[in-house]
Amino acid sequence: MELHVKSYEMLSKDVLFNIICERINVFVVEQQCSYQEVDSIDKQALHVFYKNGETIVAYTRI
């Protein structure tokens, strides 16, 4: 596994898309929380994630 720490500007479109999909899966679908998942904090945060090959296996934003 490989650790990545990136600003919003450093994220590729594909990685950002995968991050957003997983956040929606976990927080909106699985936890049944209806709220806006993507917000302005994404542009200010550091995005920290582990990848196993091309798959993101863990994620948080700081």
SEDO-994120 format. One line per 5 residues: number of its first residue (from 1); their letters; for each residue x, y, z of N, C-alpha, C, O. Coordinates in steps of 0.1 Angstrom, whole numbers. Each point is the difference from the previous one (the first is absolute). Example, Ala and Ser with C-alpha at 12.3 -4.5 7.8 and 13.67 -1.06 7.14 Angstrom:
BEGIN
1 = AS = 132,-57,78,-9,12,0,9,12,0,10,0,7 | -14,11,-14,9,11,0,-8,11,8,5,11,1 .
//
This chain:
BEGIN
1 = MELHV = 8,-12,0,-8,12,0,9,12,0,11,0,5 | -17,11,-10,8,12,-2,-8,12,6,-12,2,-4 | 18,6,12,-6,12,6,1,12,-9,11,2,-5 | -22,5,4,0,13,-8,-5,11,9,-10,-2,7 | 16,13,-8,-5,13,6,0,10,-10,11,4,-5 .
6 = KSYEM = -23,1,1,0,10,-11,-10,11,2,-11,-2,7 | 14,14,-12,-9,11,1,-11,-3,-12,2,-8,-8 | -12,16,8,-10,-1,-10,6,2,-14,-4,-8,-9 | 12,17,8,6,3,-13,9,-11,-5,2,-2,-12 | 3,-6,21,9,-12,-4,-8,-12,-4,6,-9,-6 .
11 = LSKDV = -18,8,9,-8,-12,-3,-4,-1,-15,-3,10,-6 | 5,-21,1,-4,-2,-14,-16,-1,0,-6,-2,10 | 0,4,-22,-14,-1,-1,-5,-14,4,-10,-1,6 | 17,-9,-10,-4,-14,3,1,-3,15,-9,-6,5 | 19,11,1,2,-3,15,-11,8,7,-6,-6,9 .
16 = LFNII = 3,18,-12,-10,8,6,-14,-7,-2,-8,0,9 | 5,-4,-21,-12,-7,-3,-2,-12,9,-10,-3,6 | 21,-6,-5,0,-12,9,-2,4,14,-8,-7,7 | 14,17,-2,-1,5,14,-15,4,3,-6,-5,9 | 0,13,-18,-13,4,2,-10,-11,-1,-9,-1,8 .
21 = CERIN = 11,-9,-17,-9,-11,-1,0,-8,13,-10,-5,5 | 22,2,1,1,-7,12,-6,7,12,-6,-6,8 | 8,19,-7,-6,8,11,-15,-1,-1,-6,-1,10 | 1,2,-22,-15,-1,-2,-5,-14,4,-10,-1,7 | 18,-9,-11,-4,-14,4,0,-2,15,-10,-6,5 .
26 = VFVVE = 20,11,2,1,-2,14,-10,8,8,-7,-5,8 | 8,18,-11,-8,10,9,-14,1,-4,-9,1,9 | 6,0,-22,-14,2,-4,-8,-13,-2,-11,-1,6 | 17,-9,-13,-7,-12,-2,0,-9,12,-11,-4,5 | 23,0,-1,0,-10,11,-5,5,14,-7,-7,7 .
31 = QQCSY = 10,20,-4,-4,6,12,-13,7,-1,-5,6,10 | -1,-6,-22,-13,7,-3,-1,14,6,-10,4,6 | 21,4,-9,0,14,4,-2,8,-12,9,1,-9 | -20,6,8,-3,9,-11,6,14,3,-7,8,6 | 18,-6,-12,6,14,1,10,2,-11,4,-10,-7 .
36 = QEVDS = 0,22,5,9,3,-11,14,-6,3,6,5,10 | -2,-14,-18,13,-7,3,12,9,-5,10,1,7 | -11,5,-19,10,8,-5,-2,14,4,-11,6,-1 | 21,1,7,-1,13,5,13,8,-3,9,-5,-5 | -9,18,9,11,8,-3,13,-4,8,11,4,-3 .
41 = IDKQA = -13,-12,14,11,-4,8,10,-9,-9,12,0,3 | -18,-7,-13,9,-8,-8,11,8,-7,11,-5,-2 | -14,17,-2,10,8,-6,11,6,9,11,3,-4 | -14,-4,17,10,6,10,7,-12,8,11,3,6 | -16,-15,-7,5,-11,8,12,-7,-6,2,1,-12 .
46 = LHVFY = 5,-8,20,9,-10,-5,-7,-13,-1,-8,-4,9 | 10,-3,-19,-7,-13,-3,10,-11,3,11,-1,-7 | -13,-7,17,9,-11,4,-6,-13,-3,-11,-3,4 | 18,-5,-12,-6,-13,-3,11,-11,-3,11,4,-4 | -15,-16,6,8,-12,-3,-5,-6,-13,-12,-1,-2 .
51 = KNGET = 21,-3,-7,-4,-7,-12,7,-13,0,11,-2,3 | -19,-8,-7,5,-14,-2,-1,-2,-15,-11,-3,-5 | 22,5,-2,0,0,-15,-7,13,-4,4,11,3 | -15,-12,-10,-8,12,-5,-12,2,9,-8,9,-2 | 6,-18,12,-12,1,9,2,8,12,10,-3,7 .
56 = IVAYT = -18,13,-4,1,7,13,-6,-9,11,-12,-3,-1 | 19,0,11,-4,-9,11,-3,7,13,-6,-5,9 | 11,18,-8,-3,8,12,2,15,-4,8,3,-8 | -17,5,15,0,14,-4,-4,9,12,-9,-4,8 | 15,15,-7,-5,11,9,4,13,-6,9,1,-8 .
61 = RI = -15,10,13,4,13,-4,3,8,13,-7,-2,10 | 17,10,-11,4,8,11,-1,15,-3,4,8,8 .
//
